[in-house]
């Protein structure tokens, strides 16, 4: 048989032999070379290396093992292989679900299961699990399949086998006899008879870690007609298939003793315990090769002896030589090639990984980010964290490989979420998240600025959740249209069409929507119609063909029609084609059932994107486990994370009758870890969550990490210290902990300037100034009165907003999905102001109530009426006092006015006497300061006048503040403008409410507490320091008192007793 087995503990050596063989394979440059690899990661690595080796690599035909078998079956059996499509797991699932739905299964256990899950989803979910078992039987138990079809007893005569045999025969009746087991048996028999046309002269199988016995049997027959070269990565050149895991033996012995059974200890070789523990899958593959392939020709035998300068090199050498654990550990010097980091969370694992990568690149100037592989146990968890951490300064370029389509494509992921989720609420943020998906945003012509405007307008129009009142009622809620999308869109479009003066169709038109805003409203309406159409189409049961048609409609509606070169469009169309390949099925599926089918197709998809593209290589464990890298970082090695655990299916007969070559998630992951150890060329970094973030209690690592450290402890001493102690580093809980910047512990070193500054701010003796020196003065020739008043409402926020031109949005997005059933303090204040302003305009309360309801500002039903009554009662004393002060007078007409100083003009609107204003705010400093600035401006611009301000009082209902005519209003305004200009250069420690309280109390040594309007801007300027109470901020406290006297001192002097 023309089978050549090439073995090495270095993938580079195997590649060298492969390249040499490919170079000699054929003189015909147009003859395709067949190459088989385990996964897309290895395929990409080979493509790159072969291109480097030959200058061009363009005519290789690369298969994964299953695709190779399919190709051989087709060349051998012809059109008969078309029947294989019917035996894909997805097709089997649908056929089984239809069978379960049509007639009760024979098994009482299955009938009871389905009786508790009467929907199509229940039968589909069960059918999917049964199909998974049957798919494994086809590959790993073909003899059972033939027994099922021959009606023989098969592996066992238990009830589980009986109903499975019955279901299998029903499947054969529907799907036909051309399944894997049948066709493979026929192909093997045919290959022993003659050579099929189309076979190449040679086939190279590179880096395969395992193959099912059935595939090996087919390869044996195939080898009678073509050369087969199997390139096997193995840790040792010695025969190691009979290594026995001593711990497993002891466990079996204890179990037998507990059952009072005799136990004869099995023979085991006292060789390398780590290899015996990690290498079961490789051992079984070796045995299968010996059993199935029989005689083979030995090809390359290249087992390098790693240099013992590093601990990783020594470990690889021990694996090669099957080194036994000595009686006394060997003492060697300190080592930096292996690190184990205990962290408090996955985020800290990623932050630690980034710092260790930066340290590696710093220590190795010739190394590049592409020389680093980051392997994670859960890409869904760690992928977003890597994106967040690596994109922060200092940035690290990276590429993400093998990410599932539902994670890579927001459209697919969001659609899957709709299918698998509960009944939709149509919340504002949920719907707009669809509009933010990049291809959808482009399809409807939204810019990021458009979406910001739309979100603000919809929120102000009262949209919170629900498509309409009718849709809310379908969820068991009152049929109330307020705060629904229908309600908010009516407000926006009516507001664009007419001035808001009257209720129209139960809504109050929105103000400020005009002109070119229609360029945004039009696409918004189109998007809403499309989204609503999607949600309506998702309801009800449909056949698979109808669901597939709906997927096509989604592509046409939400993706650009001319985006056929876009990867997301191509992937989505490919997904639709996969659904079409499942064939017709009369089974009626609800959206959850179709979501299950779609999820299965996504799981079966083979992704080749992102491998070895640019920068640090991030992927799951499998795709790049054996590819060599100078630095390998493995994340997610906690005891519950790795090896992965798959809940066993109770009716899987392979669990009762295991055989060599059976797949086990646990054993696969252990062997994966072994291959990763062999792939390290310089340094290995292992990270796991080893400390609880809640109470700092220790958490155990993965068994593979424990076993590795146990072996190293028995084998070596690092400068007199056990490796488990010397190599393990406990990272601090916070990335800004100053331990991360301790030069005595480089393994916790952080490269983040932001973390350093945060650590200094938290643990330093006193917070430093936000700015070392004030900013240069801004040229100021003209100033708006409204801007001056806005600045004095929040001086710190004014510095950021007007001095630095920075806006920090404070939109409470968490509240945008809830109608105003429980208004907050700000909501109540705004409602009081709305009621008061309309009373001043002369509206009656009934009209005001209808208007507020039409704006969606009140809770619905009786709660809204109750709240309106309460607020109207609170406003009544203020309005009564205001009306009494105004008496028969007419308010002065507001006019444009201005005052000037050399080089500066202050402009704004104001009114002459009588100056009577009212507010539902209480009489605190922030409210009074704005009216005091108005008072000074009126006196400076229009001449002497007095001002009376009516405010709400918790005790008296209302109180009045009155100011006399100031002697030098222009001079007083100039002082405020000077403070404004100073506040643009640096944040000032002044707070209007606290300042007015200080002036009123007039107590020496008064100490208050800061209650800033915007905590975010305050913390950006002063951190967590309370300027008015912290003894470290004495300078700021003196400046606060000085500003309080400058701003409020004169205002208090001009207060007179109110009438």
Secondary structure, DSSP 8 states (H G I E B T S, - for coil): --EEEEEES-HHHHHHHHHHHHHHH-S-TTS-EEEEESSHHHHHHHHHHHHHHHS----EEEEEHHHHHHHHHHHHHGGGGGGGGGGSHHHHHHHHHHHHHHS--S-HHHHHHHHT--SHHHHHHHHHHHHHHHHHHHHH-HHHHHHHHHT--TT--SHHHHHHHHHHHHHHHHH-S--HHHHHHHHHHHHHH---TT--SEEEEES-----HHHHHHHHHHTTTSEEEEEEE-S-SS--TTB--HHHHHHHHHHHHHTT--------B-S-HHHHHH-HHHHHHHHHIIIII-S-EEEEEE-----TTSHHHHHHHHHHHT----SS-EEE----SEEEEEESSHHHHHHHHHHHHHHHHHH-TT--GGGEEEEES-HHHHHHHHHHHHTSSS---EEE-S--HHHH-HHHHHHHHHHHS-S----HHHHHHHHTSHHHHHHTT--HHHHHHHHHHHHHTT--S-SSHHHHHHTTS----TTSHHHHHHHHHHHHHS-S-SEETTEE--SS--GGGHHHHHHHHHHHHHHHHHHHHTSS-B-HHHHHHHHHHHHHHHS-TT-TTSHHHHHHHHHHHHHHHT------B-HHHHHHHHHHHHHH----TTTT-SSEEEEETTTTTTS-EEEEEEE--BTTTSS------TT-GGGTS--TT---HHHHHHHHHHHHHHHEEEEEEEEEE-B-TTT--B--B-HHHHHHHHHHHHHEEETTEEHHHHSEEE--SSTT-GGGG-TT-GGG----HHHHHHHHHHHSSS---SSSS-------SEEEHHHHHHHHH-HHHHIIIIIS--------GGGTTS-TTS--HHHHHHHHHHHHHHHHTT--HHHHHHHHHHTT-S-SHHHHHHHHHHHHHHHHHHHHHHHHHHTT-----EEEEEEEETTEEEEEEEE-SSEEEEEEEES-HHHHHHHHHHHHHHHHHH-S--EEEEEEETTTEEEEEEE---TTHHHHHHHHHHHHHHHHHS-----HHHHHHHHHH--TT-------S-HHHHHHHHTT--TTT-GGGHHHHHHHHHHHHHHHHHHHHTEE---
